[in-house]
Amino acid sequence: QVQLVESGGGLVQPGGSLRLSCAPSGRIFRLNVMGWYRQAPGKERELVATITSGGSTKYADSVSGRFTISRDNAENTLYLQMNSLKPEDTAVYYCHADMGVYHSKHWGQGTQVTVSS
């Protein structure tokens, strides 16, 4: 059973920065596309950013230029560097991984990010 464990969330003031990490545990097969999603209270879960095993990235328009997604394939770890944070970035952030030749989907438990003064 594969588990994705996120860390790095917390409370930060507007304009501040946070770095999220996601590390899988258990029996890990090939990690294909990995990504970060977020869900704010009363809203649907939305895509933040994705990254392929080759390093190609995509970002939501709302975070482009402020957030950077990266991965360490040797350590099987996913990161999200968040700069210039805004109150509207407040949400639970979830790690997602597409794994193996059958593209099984896996989610983390989420980490809370709160941007407030």
N, C-alpha and C positions, 0 to 999 in steps of 0.2 A: 504494500500500500504506500503510495507516494503522498507526502504532505509538503505543502509550501508554507514556509514560515516567514512572515513579514516582520520587519522591525524598523525603528527610526521615526515613527510618528510622534506627535506631541503638539504642544501649544507654542505658537510663534507670533510675533507682532507683524503687522503688514509691512512688506518690504524685506522681511527676513528670509532665511533659507533653511531648508531641511533636506536630508538625504535619506531616502528609503532604501532598504535592502530586502531581498527575497532569496531564501536559500531552500532548496528542496531536500527532503530527507526520505529515507526508505530506498526501495528498489527503483533506481533512476535509469530510464532508457534515454534514447537520443532526445535532447531538447530541441524542438523546432522553433516556431515563433513563440516568443514570450512577450508579455505586456503588462501594463498597469491600467486598471480601471478605477473609477471612483463613483461613490453614491452619496449624494447629499440628502438630508432629511426631506422626505416628501417628493423626491425625484427618482427617476430611473437611473440604473447603473449606466455609466457612459465610458467610452474609450478615452484614455488619456494619451497613451503612447504604446507603440509596439516596436519590436526589434527582431529581425530574423537571425538565424544562426550565423549568417554571413555578415551581419552588422548593419543591414539596411533598416532604416528607421522611418516611422510615421508618427505624426503628432496631431492631436486635436488643435483646431485653430486657436482655441482659448488659451492654450499653454505654449504654443510655438514661440520660440525665442526666449522663453523663461525656464522651461524644463528640459532636462537632457536625460534620455534613457541610455543605459549601457549594460553590458553583460560581460562577465568573466567566464568564458567557456571552460577553462581549466578547473575553476572552482564551482561551476554550475550556479553562479550567483547573478542575480539581476539587480540593477540599481535604478533609482530615479532621483536625480539631483534637481531640486525645486528652488529656484531663485525668484526674487521679486514677488513673493507670495502676496496674494490678495484675499480679502475676506471670502470672496466667492469660490476660493479654492478649498474652503472647509468642507470636508467629506471623509467618509471611510474609504481608504485606498486599498484595492485588492490586487494581488499578484495573480497572473494567469500564465499557464504553460500548456503548450501543445506538445505532446510527447510521443516518440516512437513512430514506427511505420504505419501504425493504425490511427495515429493522430488523436490519442486520448486527451481529454481536456481536464485540467486540474486547476483548482482555485485555492488561494490562501484564505485565512480566516479574517483578514482585514486589519488595518491599523488606522487609528483615528488621527487625522490632521486637522487642527483648529487654528485658524488665522484670525487673531483678534487683539485689539489693544486694551 
